[in-house]
Amino acid sequence: MEVDDVDAAYEAVRATGAEIVHPITDEPCGVRRFFVRHLDGKVVNVVSHR
């Protein structure tokens, strides 16, 4: 899922107590992302481009 502000999304998701599967990370390919487990069990990639 692409968002405009991945840092704000990360903080909002953390505030809900959702399981962060992979912490927020700057990738060499120019994106900043984290992974969260959705209520249905699927892992969602939340990303923004730098």
PDB file of N, H, CA, C and O in Angstrom:
ATOM      1  N   MET A   1       0.838  -1.144   0.000  1.00  0.00           N
ATOM      2  CA  MET A   1       0.000   0.000   0.000  1.00  0.00           C
ATOM      3  C   MET A   1       0.898   1.225   0.000  1.00  0.00           C
ATOM      4  O   MET A   1       1.720   1.387   0.901  1.00  0.00           O
ATOM      5  N   GLU A   2       0.756   2.079  -0.982  1.00  0.00           N
ATOM      6  H   GLU A   2       0.087   1.947  -1.715  1.00  0.00           H
ATOM      7  CA  GLU A   2       1.567   3.292  -1.041  1.00  0.00           C
ATOM      8  C   GLU A   2       0.852   4.424  -0.316  1.00  0.00           C
ATOM      9  O   GLU A   2      -0.344   4.645  -0.507  1.00  0.00           O
ATOM     10  N   VAL A   3       1.604   5.138   0.519  1.00  0.00           N
ATOM     11  H   VAL A   3       2.576   4.958   0.674  1.00  0.00           H
ATOM     12  CA  VAL A   3       1.071   6.271   1.269  1.00  0.00           C
ATOM     13  C   VAL A   3       1.956   7.486   1.045  1.00  0.00           C
ATOM     14  O   VAL A   3       3.110   7.354   0.638  1.00  0.00           O
ATOM     15  N   ASP A   4       1.416   8.667   1.309  1.00  0.00           N
ATOM     16  H   ASP A   4       0.478   8.774   1.639  1.00  0.00           H
ATOM     17  CA  ASP A   4       2.197   9.893   1.141  1.00  0.00           C
ATOM     18  C   ASP A   4       3.234  10.066   2.245  1.00  0.00           C
ATOM     19  O   ASP A   4       4.341  10.540   1.988  1.00  0.00           O
ATOM     20  N   ASP A   5       2.881   9.683   3.474  1.00  0.00           N
ATOM     21  H   ASP A   5       1.982   9.298   3.683  1.00  0.00           H
ATOM     22  CA  ASP A   5       3.767   9.876   4.618  1.00  0.00           C
ATOM     23  C   ASP A   5       3.866   8.566   5.401  1.00  0.00           C
ATOM     24  O   ASP A   5       3.049   8.289   6.279  1.00  0.00           O
ATOM     25  N   VAL A   6       4.874   7.773   5.069  1.00  0.00           N
ATOM     26  H   VAL A   6       5.538   7.998   4.356  1.00  0.00           H
ATOM     27  CA  VAL A   6       5.021   6.458   5.693  1.00  0.00           C
ATOM     28  C   VAL A   6       5.344   6.573   7.186  1.00  0.00           C
ATOM     29  O   VAL A   6       4.974   5.693   7.963  1.00  0.00           O
ATOM     30  N   ASP A   7       6.016   7.627   7.587  1.00  0.00           N
ATOM     31  H   ASP A   7       6.316   8.342   6.956  1.00  0.00           H
ATOM     32  CA  ASP A   7       6.332   7.797   9.010  1.00  0.00           C
ATOM     33  C   ASP A   7       5.056   8.034   9.817  1.00  0.00           C
ATOM     34  O   ASP A   7       4.896   7.472  10.901  1.00  0.00           O
ATOM     35  N   ALA A   8       4.160   8.852   9.304  1.00  0.00           N
ATOM     36  H   ALA A   8       4.290   9.309   8.424  1.00  0.00           H
ATOM     37  CA  ALA A   8       2.882   9.098   9.980  1.00  0.00           C
ATOM     38  C   ALA A   8       2.047   7.819  10.009  1.00  0.00           C
ATOM     39  O   ALA A   8       1.405   7.517  11.014  1.00  0.00           O
ATOM     40  N   ALA A   9       2.057   7.073   8.912  1.00  0.00           N
ATOM     41  H   ALA A   9       2.580   7.319   8.096  1.00  0.00           H
ATOM     42  CA  ALA A   9       1.315   5.811   8.854  1.00  0.00           C
ATOM     43  C   ALA A   9       1.876   4.826   9.867  1.00  0.00           C
ATOM     44  O   ALA A   9       1.116   4.124  10.536  1.00  0.00           O
ATOM     45  N   TYR A  10       3.178   4.766   9.985  1.00  0.00           N
ATOM     46  H   TYR A  10       3.795   5.336   9.442  1.00  0.00           H
ATOM     47  CA  TYR A  10       3.827   3.861  10.943  1.00  0.00           C
ATOM     48  C   TYR A  10       3.401   4.189  12.368  1.00  0.00           C
ATOM     49  O   TYR A  10       3.044   3.293  13.134  1.00  0.00           O
ATOM     50  N   GLU A  11       3.436   5.457  12.720  1.00  0.00           N
ATOM     51  H   GLU A  11       3.725   6.184  12.097  1.00  0.00           H
ATOM     52  CA  GLU A  11       3.044   5.865  14.071  1.00  0.00           C
ATOM     53  C   GLU A  11       1.566   5.584  14.325  1.00  0.00           C
ATOM     54  O   GLU A  11       1.196   5.171  15.424  1.00  0.00           O
ATOM     55  N   ALA A  12       0.721   5.804  13.321  1.00  0.00           N
ATOM     56  H   ALA A  12       1.022   6.139  12.429  1.00  0.00           H
ATOM     57  CA  ALA A  12      -0.710   5.530  13.472  1.00  0.00           C
ATOM     58  C   ALA A  12      -0.968   4.039  13.673  1.00  0.00           C
ATOM     59  O   ALA A  12      -1.793   3.654  14.502  1.00  0.00           O
ATOM     60  N   VAL A  13      -0.265   3.206  12.917  1.00  0.00           N
ATOM     61  H   VAL A  13       0.405   3.519  12.243  1.00  0.00           H
ATOM     62  CA  VAL A  13      -0.430   1.753  13.046  1.00  0.00           C
ATOM     63  C   VAL A  13       0.090   1.279  14.395  1.00  0.00           C
ATOM     64  O   VAL A  13      -0.550   0.459  15.054  1.00  0.00           O
ATOM     65  N   ARG A  14       1.228   1.779  14.805  1.00  0.00           N
ATOM     66  H   ARG A  14       1.749   2.444  14.270  1.00  0.00           H
ATOM     67  CA  ARG A  14       1.786   1.397  16.120  1.00  0.00           C
ATOM     68  C   ARG A  14       0.828   1.751  17.246  1.00  0.00           C
ATOM     69  O   ARG A  14       0.695   0.998  18.210  1.00  0.00           O
ATOM     70  N   ALA A  15       0.163   2.887  17.131  1.00  0.00           N
ATOM     71  H   ALA A  15       0.271   3.500  16.348  1.00  0.00           H
ATOM     72  CA  ALA A  15      -0.762   3.343  18.169  1.00  0.00           C
ATOM     73  C   ALA A  15      -1.956   2.405  18.329  1.00  0.00           C
ATOM     74  O   ALA A  15      -2.578   2.364  19.390  1.00  0.00           O
ATOM     75  N   THR A  16      -2.275   1.656  17.281  1.00  0.00           N
ATOM     76  H   THR A  16      -1.770   1.689  16.419  1.00  0.00           H
ATOM     77  CA  THR A  16      -3.399   0.718  17.361  1.00  0.00           C
ATOM     78  C   THR A  16      -3.005  -0.588  18.033  1.00  0.00           C
ATOM     79  O   THR A  16      -3.869  -1.377  18.417  1.00  0.00           O
ATOM     80  N   GLY A  17      -1.700  -0.821  18.177  1.00  0.00           N
ATOM     81  H   GLY A  17      -0.998  -0.181  17.866  1.00  0.00           H
ATOM     82  CA  GLY A  17      -1.228  -2.068  18.756  1.00  0.00           C
ATOM     83  C   GLY A  17      -1.109  -3.201  17.756  1.00  0.00           C
ATOM     84  O   GLY A  17      -0.870  -4.347  18.137  1.00  0.00           O
ATOM     85  N   ALA A  18      -1.276  -2.886  16.469  1.00  0.00           N
ATOM     86  H   ALA A  18      -1.470  -1.955  16.160  1.00  0.00           H
ATOM     87  CA  ALA A  18      -1.145  -3.910  15.427  1.00  0.00           C
ATOM     88  C   ALA A  18       0.275  -4.472  15.416  1.00  0.00           C
ATOM     89  O   ALA A  18       1.222  -3.807  15.836  1.00  0.00           O
ATOM     90  N   GLU A  19       0.406  -5.696  14.934  1.00  0.00           N
ATOM     91  H   GLU A  19      -0.364  -6.236  14.592  1.00  0.00           H
ATOM     92  CA  GLU A  19       1.716  -6.349  14.883  1.00  0.00           C
ATOM     93  C   GLU A  19       2.549  -5.796  13.728  1.00  0.00           C
ATOM     94  O   GLU A  19       2.195  -5.956  12.560  1.00  0.00           O
ATOM     95  N   ILE A  20       3.646  -5.151  14.066  1.00  0.00           N
ATOM     96  H   ILE A  20       3.934  -5.021  15.015  1.00  0.00           H
ATOM     97  CA  ILE A  20       4.607  -4.694  13.061  1.00  0.00           C
ATOM     98  C   ILE A  20       5.501  -5.893  12.757  1.00  0.00           C
ATOM     99  O   ILE A  20       6.248  -6.349  13.623  1.00  0.00           O
ATOM    100  N   VAL A  21       5.426  -6.400  11.540  1.00  0.00           N
ATOM    101  H   VAL A  21       4.819  -6.030  10.836  1.00  0.00           H
ATOM    102  CA  VAL A  21       6.176  -7.589  11.147  1.00  0.00           C
ATOM    103  C   VAL A  21       7.623  -7.232  10.816  1.00  0.00           C
ATOM    104  O   VAL A  21       8.541  -8.008  11.079  1.00  0.00           O
ATOM    105  N   HIS A  22       7.814  -6.042  10.234  1.00  0.00           N
ATOM    106  H   HIS A  22       7.068  -5.411  10.021  1.00  0.00           H
ATOM    107  CA  HIS A  22       9.155  -5.555   9.884  1.00  0.00           C
ATOM    108  C   HIS A  22       9.170  -4.054  10.148  1.00  0.00           C
ATOM    109  O   HIS A  22       8.303  -3.341   9.641  1.00  0.00           O
ATOM    110  N   PRO A  23      10.128  -3.552  10.924  1.00  0.00           N
ATOM    111  CA  PRO A  23      10.130  -2.128  11.278  1.00  0.00           C
ATOM    112  C   PRO A  23      10.378  -1.227  10.070  1.00  0.00           C
ATOM    113  O   PRO A  23      10.816  -1.682   9.014  1.00  0.00           O
ATOM    114  N   ILE A  24      10.095   0.028  10.248  1.00  0.00           N
ATOM    115  H   ILE A  24       9.739   0.397  11.106  1.00  0.00           H
ATOM    116  CA  ILE A  24      10.281   0.999   9.163  1.00  0.00           C
ATOM    117  C   ILE A  24      11.756   1.030   8.764  1.00  0.00           C
ATOM    118  O   ILE A  24      12.645   1.086   9.613  1.00  0.00           O
ATOM    119  N   THR A  25      11.990   0.994   7.464  1.00  0.00           N
ATOM    120  H   THR A  25      11.267   0.949   6.774  1.00  0.00           H
ATOM    121  CA  THR A  25      13.347   0.856   6.929  1.00  0.00           C
ATOM    122  C   THR A  25      13.486   1.659   5.640  1.00  0.00           C
ATOM    123  O   THR A  25      12.566   1.706   4.824  1.00  0.00           O
ATOM    124  N   ASP A  26      14.644   2.289   5.468  1.00  0.00           N
ATOM    125  H   ASP A  26      15.391   2.252   6.131  1.00  0.00           H
ATOM    126  CA  ASP A  26      14.988   2.919   4.190  1.00  0.00           C
ATOM    127  C   ASP A  26      15.674   1.874   3.329  1.00  0.00           C
ATOM    128  O   ASP A  26      16.700   1.313   3.715  1.00  0.00           O
ATOM    129  N   GLU A  27      15.105   1.618   2.168  1.00  0.00           N
ATOM    130  H   GLU A  27      14.272   2.074   1.854  1.00  0.00           H
ATOM    131  CA  GLU A  27      15.652   0.608   1.262  1.00  0.00           C
ATOM    132  C   GLU A  27      16.573   1.275   0.233  1.00  0.00           C
ATOM    133  O   GLU A  27      16.363   2.437  -0.115  1.00  0.00           O
ATOM    134  N   PRO A  28      17.590   0.553  -0.259  1.00  0.00           N
ATOM    135  CA  PRO A  28      18.510   1.107  -1.255  1.00  0.00           C
ATOM    136  C   PRO A  28      17.822   1.515  -2.556  1.00  0.00           C
ATOM    137  O   PRO A  28      18.342   2.345  -3.301  1.00  0.00           O
ATOM    138  N   CYS A  29      16.669   0.940  -2.826  1.00  0.00           N
ATOM    139  H   CYS A  29      16.246   0.266  -2.221  1.00  0.00           H
ATOM    140  CA  CYS A  29      15.958   1.235  -4.075  1.00  0.00           C
ATOM    141  C   CYS A  29      15.189   2.553  -4.015  1.00  0.00           C
ATOM    142  O   CYS A  29      14.513   2.916  -4.978  1.00  0.00           O
ATOM    143  N   GLY A  30      15.283   3.279  -2.891  1.00  0.00           N
ATOM    144  H   GLY A  30      15.832   2.984  -2.108  1.00  0.00           H
ATOM    145  CA  GLY A  30      14.669   4.599  -2.804  1.00  0.00           C
ATOM    146  C   GLY A  30      13.285   4.629  -2.179  1.00  0.00           C
ATOM    147  O   GLY A  30      12.551   5.602  -2.349  1.00  0.00           O
ATOM    148  N   VAL A  31      12.925   3.595  -1.470  1.00  0.00           N
ATOM    149  H   VAL A  31      13.521   2.804  -1.332  1.00  0.00           H
ATOM    150  CA  VAL A  31      11.640   3.599  -0.776  1.00  0.00           C
ATOM    151  C   VAL A  31      11.865   3.473   0.728  1.00  0.00           C
ATOM    152  O   VAL A  31      12.904   2.998   1.184  1.00  0.00           O
ATOM    153  N   ARG A  32      10.871   3.909   1.473  1.00  0.00           N
ATOM    154  H   ARG A  32      10.027   4.295   1.103  1.00  0.00           H
ATOM    155  CA  ARG A  32      10.855   3.742   2.930  1.00  0.00           C
ATOM    156  C   ARG A  32       9.604   2.922   3.214  1.00  0.00           C
ATOM    157  O   ARG A  32       8.519   3.268   2.748  1.00  0.00           O
ATOM    158  N   ARG A  33       9.746   1.832   3.977  1.00  0.00           N
ATOM    159  H   ARG A  33      10.628   1.551   4.355  1.00  0.00           H
ATOM    160  CA  ARG A  33       8.622   0.915   4.144  1.00  0.00           C
ATOM    161  C   ARG A  33       8.632   0.222   5.490  1.00  0.00           C
ATOM    162  O   ARG A  33       9.636   0.192   6.201  1.00  0.00           O
ATOM    163  N   PHE A  34       7.464  -0.339   5.814  1.00  0.00           N
ATOM    164  H   PHE A  34       6.649  -0.315   5.236  1.00  0.00           H
ATOM    165  CA  PHE A  34       7.335  -1.259   6.938  1.00  0.00           C
ATOM    166  C   PHE A  34       6.257  -2.264   6.572  1.00  0.00           C
ATOM    167  O   PHE A  34       5.491  -2.059   5.631  1.00  0.00           O
ATOM    168  N   PHE A  35       6.210  -3.349   7.326  1.00  0.00           N
ATOM    169  H   PHE A  35       6.833  -3.515   8.090  1.00  0.00           H
ATOM    170  CA  PHE A  35       5.221  -4.400   7.094  1.00  0.00           C
ATOM    171  C   PHE A  35       4.404  -4.584   8.360  1.00  0.00           C
ATOM    172  O   PHE A  35       4.955  -4.628   9.460  1.00  0.00           O
ATOM    173  N   VAL A  36       3.088  -4.693   8.204  1.00  0.00           N
ATOM    174  H   VAL A  36       2.641  -4.657   7.310  1.00  0.00           H
ATOM    175  CA  VAL A  36       2.177  -4.860   9.325  1.00  0.00           C
ATOM    176  C   VAL A  36       1.227  -6.021   9.028  1.00  0.00           C
ATOM    177  O   VAL A  36       0.854  -6.252   7.878  1.00  0.00           O
ATOM    178  N   ARG A  37       0.841  -6.746  10.078  1.00  0.00           N
ATOM    179  H   ARG A  37       1.144  -6.558  11.012  1.00  0.00           H
ATOM    180  CA  ARG A  37      -0.109  -7.834   9.901  1.00  0.00           C
ATOM    181  C   ARG A  37      -1.526  -7.279  10.022  1.00  0.00           C
ATOM    182  O   ARG A  37      -1.887  -6.689  11.040  1.00  0.00           O
ATOM    183  N   HIS A  38      -2.321  -7.477   8.974  1.00  0.00           N
ATOM    184  H   HIS A  38      -2.028  -7.956   8.147  1.00  0.00           H
ATOM    185  CA  HIS A  38      -3.717  -7.044   8.943  1.00  0.00           C
ATOM    186  C   HIS A  38      -4.538  -7.962   9.840  1.00  0.00           C
ATOM    187  O   HIS A  38      -4.092  -9.057  10.183  1.00  0.00           O
ATOM    188  N   LEU A  39      -5.723  -7.524  10.217  1.00  0.00           N
ATOM    189  H   LEU A  39      -6.084  -6.635   9.938  1.00  0.00           H
ATOM    190  CA  LEU A  39      -6.594  -8.336  11.068  1.00  0.00           C
ATOM    191  C   LEU A  39      -6.930  -9.691  10.467  1.00  0.00           C
ATOM    192  O   LEU A  39      -7.187 -10.650  11.195  1.00  0.00           O
ATOM    193  N   ASP A  40      -6.928  -9.774   9.129  1.00  0.00           N
ATOM    194  H   ASP A  40      -6.719  -8.995   8.538  1.00  0.00           H
ATOM    195  CA  ASP A  40      -7.237 -11.056   8.473  1.00  0.00           C
ATOM    196  C   ASP A  40      -6.014 -11.969   8.380  1.00  0.00           C
ATOM    197  O   ASP A  40      -6.095 -13.062   7.821  1.00  0.00           O
ATOM    198  N   GLY A  41      -4.873 -11.517   8.933  1.00  0.00           N
ATOM    199  H   GLY A  41      -4.807 -10.628   9.387  1.00  0.00           H
ATOM    200  CA  GLY A  41      -3.664 -12.336   8.963  1.00  0.00           C
ATOM    201  C   GLY A  41      -2.688 -12.068   7.841  1.00  0.00           C
ATOM    202  O   GLY A  41      -1.541 -12.510   7.899  1.00  0.00           O
ATOM    203  N   LYS A  42      -3.125 -11.351   6.818  1.00  0.00           N
ATOM    204  H   LYS A  42      -4.058 -10.992   6.771  1.00  0.00           H
ATOM    205  CA  LYS A  42      -2.225 -11.046   5.701  1.00  0.00           C
ATOM    206  C   LYS A  42      -1.242  -9.959   6.104  1.00  0.00           C
ATOM    207  O   LYS A  42      -1.563  -9.084   6.908  1.00  0.00           O
ATOM    208  N   VAL A  43      -0.042 -10.022   5.538  1.00  0.00           N
ATOM    209  H   VAL A  43       0.218 -10.733   4.885  1.00  0.00           H
ATOM    210  CA  VAL A  43       0.982  -9.013   5.798  1.00  0.00           C
ATOM    211  C   VAL A  43       0.879  -7.941   4.723  1.00  0.00           C
ATOM    212  O   VAL A  43       0.834  -8.237   3.528  1.00  0.00           O
ATOM    213  N   VAL A  44       0.842  -6.681   5.173  1.00  0.00           N
ATOM    214  H   VAL A  44       0.878  -6.441   6.143  1.00  0.00           H
ATOM    215  CA  VAL A  44       0.698  -5.537   4.267  1.00  0.00           C
ATOM    216  C   VAL A  44       2.010  -4.751   4.253  1.00  0.00           C
ATOM    217  O   VAL A  44       2.570  -4.429   5.301  1.00  0.00           O
ATOM    218  N   ASN A  45       2.479  -4.452   3.059  1.00  0.00           N
ATOM    219  H   ASN A  45       2.024  -4.713   2.208  1.00  0.00           H
ATOM    220  CA  ASN A  45       3.676  -3.641   2.839  1.00  0.00           C
ATOM    221  C   ASN A  45       3.202  -2.195   2.703  1.00  0.00           C
ATOM    222  O   ASN A  45       2.476  -1.865   1.765  1.00  0.00           O
ATOM    223  N   VAL A  46       3.606  -1.343   3.625  1.00  0.00           N
ATOM    224  H   VAL A  46       4.196  -1.611   4.387  1.00  0.00           H
ATOM    225  CA  VAL A  46       3.236   0.078   3.582  1.00  0.00           C
ATOM    226  C   VAL A  46       4.495   0.840   3.162  1.00  0.00           C
ATOM    227  O   VAL A  46       5.538   0.721   3.806  1.00  0.00           O
ATOM    228  N   VAL A  47       4.400   1.619   2.088  1.00  0.00           N
ATOM    229  H   VAL A  47       3.553   1.716   1.565  1.00  0.00           H
ATOM    230  CA  VAL A  47       5.595   2.187   1.456  1.00  0.00           C
ATOM    231  C   VAL A  47       5.348   3.598   0.956  1.00  0.00           C
ATOM    232  O   VAL A  47       4.226   3.966   0.608  1.00  0.00           O
ATOM    233  N   SER A  48       6.423   4.386   0.926  1.00  0.00           N
ATOM    234  H   SER A  48       7.335   4.088   1.208  1.00  0.00           H
ATOM    235  CA  SER A  48       6.415   5.657   0.208  1.00  0.00           C
ATOM    236  C   SER A  48       7.755   5.793  -0.502  1.00  0.00           C
ATOM    237  O   SER A  48       8.769   5.255  -0.056  1.00  0.00           O
ATOM    238  N   HIS A  49       7.741   6.516  -1.607  1.00  0.00           N
ATOM    239  H   HIS A  49       6.917   6.953  -1.969  1.00  0.00           H
ATOM    240  CA  HIS A  49       8.962   6.726  -2.383  1.00  0.00           C
ATOM    241  C   HIS A  49       9.637   8.001  -1.902  1.00  0.00           C
ATOM    242  O   HIS A  49       8.984   8.989  -1.567  1.00  0.00           O
ATOM    243  N   ARG A  50      10.945   7.951  -1.878  1.00  0.00           N
ATOM    244  H   ARG A  50      11.476   7.148  -2.150  1.00  0.00           H
ATOM    245  CA  ARG A  50      11.725   9.123  -1.427  1.00  0.00           C
ATOM    246  C   ARG A  50      12.150   9.940  -2.604  1.00  0.00           C
ATOM    247  O   ARG A  50      12.813  10.964  -2.437  1.00  0.00           O
TER     248      ARG A  50
END
